[in-house]
Structure formats: C-alpha cells, structure tokens
C-alpha cells in the first residue's frame, strides 16, 4: 500500500470499522483529525488490512500497530501511547491492523 495516511487496529470486520469511521459524527464518536478529513473528502480514502485478523491479545495487536505507525509515519494518526494507556485485554480474540490510503480523485 502506498501513501498510507492512517493506521489503526480493530476487532471489527473491515466493512464495519470503515462504517464506524465514516459515520463517526452521527454515532457520537470523537472527531479525530483522520475522521474530519474523511468526512471532508469521503471518496478519496480506501481501507485495507495491513495485518489480517488473527487470534491476538490487545497488547500484541497494539505493539504491532505501533510498529506500523513508526514504519509508515501516517500523517493523520494522532500521538497515542497505545500500550500504556489502560489495562489491556489479555484474552485472545480476532484482531487486525488496517491502513487507510489517500488518493485524490478528480
């Protein structure tokens, strides 16, 4: 994937997580820099798995997510300390990492 502008992790399917981001305002979610840009230019973003969902703990998926953020330096990610932010779920569940690319369409 070229031009990755956002990296995130989820236990949702790709379609549902995309709908959650695209409908963030209506769903009452925090309007992050990424969600605002997505709202302004909805047709210019594409969601894809970078790491397909598999049975992982939350610490495992957040560690992988941090590594991919360090690798791609996506401009719409905000600074978070994913691994130390809260008590993390130690149960294994299906979790994946997605990337969002931007391509301006004319």
C-alpha positions, 0 to 999 in steps of 0.5 A: 500500500502506498501513501498510507495516511492512517493506521489503526487496529480493530476487532471489527470486520473491515466493512464495519470499522470503515462504517464506524469511521465514516459515520463517526459524527452521527454515532457520537464518536470523537472527531479525530483529525483522520475522521474530519478529513474523511468526512471532508473528502469521503471518496478519496480514502480506501481501507485495507488490512495491513495485518489480517485478523488473527487470534491476538491479545490487545497488547500484541495487536497494539505493539504491532500497530505501533510498529506500523505507525513508526514504519509508515509515519501516517500523517493523520494518526494522532500521538497515542501511547497505545500500550500504556494507556489502560489495562489491556485485554489479555484474552485472545480474540480476532484482531487486525491492523488496517491502513487507510490510503489517500488518493485524490480523485478528480 
